[in-house]
Amino acid sequence: MNTKYMFVNGDAYTFDDKRRTVKRPLTDNLQEVLEQENKIELIKEEINKNDKKIFQQFKELEKDKKIATFAFPCLLLFTLLMSSGLIISVGAPLVFAKKLFVVLTTLLGGLAGLGWSFGGVLNYRNKKKNIKNIIMQNYFLKRDLESEKNYLKDLEEMAVPIEQERPSDLIVIHNKKMKKKLETYKEKLNFYQKNINEFYQKPITEKFKNELYRNGIDAEVYEDYVESQRRSRKK
């Protein structure tokens, strides 16, 4: 990612975060081109990170599903067998005491298993919600990536070579602002992911579209995403 640049003898020298230096023609919109390149790189990185998160969370989802399904019956059966086996091995003389012990241990095991299963259900639901958020982020980011690439192409085509006799100082590119904007954008997408369900059975209102635009979300892309989710639910 471009971090700094300077002008020397009519050429531009750019420096990136991997300590590489690249000599390139000096143009009137060089800074805008460099910032646009950074924006594209940030989006690509975010898409790759999200893809890895989705893969990992799907693996964890299967574990939570197994815990939610099997924890209660398995632990209940285990405590029942253990308590029965313990009574037989000890040879307790009182029949009532034997029954009470089995009932109490089985009840405790069942409660523990129920709590474990309930925890698995909660984790499963939270992860599914998180996966949906990430999938929506990637849907928007991939669409944004194409738009940003096209804009970079336009900037490069419009670039006009210029001359500068005096060398310049190092000029810093403020990538922190870009990263912060991207994080805010992702948070907004997560917020609007919650509204998806209400539009499966009815169209998106103009009022809601205007709200999306005001908050930096492309309403047309949002509508496309809702439609894609609606189709996947019908399959």
Secondary structure, 3 states (H helix, E strand, C coil): CEEEEEEECCEEEEEECCCCEEEEECECCHHHHHHHHHHHHHHHHHHHHHHHHHHHHHHHHHHHHHHHHHHHHHHHHHHHHHHHHHHHHHCCCCHHHHHHHHHHHHHHHHHHHHHHHHHHHHHHHHHHHHHHHHHHHHHHHHHHHHHHHHHHHHHHHHCCECCCCCCCCCEECCHHHHHHHHHHHHHHHHHHHCCCHHHCCCCCCHHHHHHHHHCCCCHHHHHHHHHHHHHHHHC
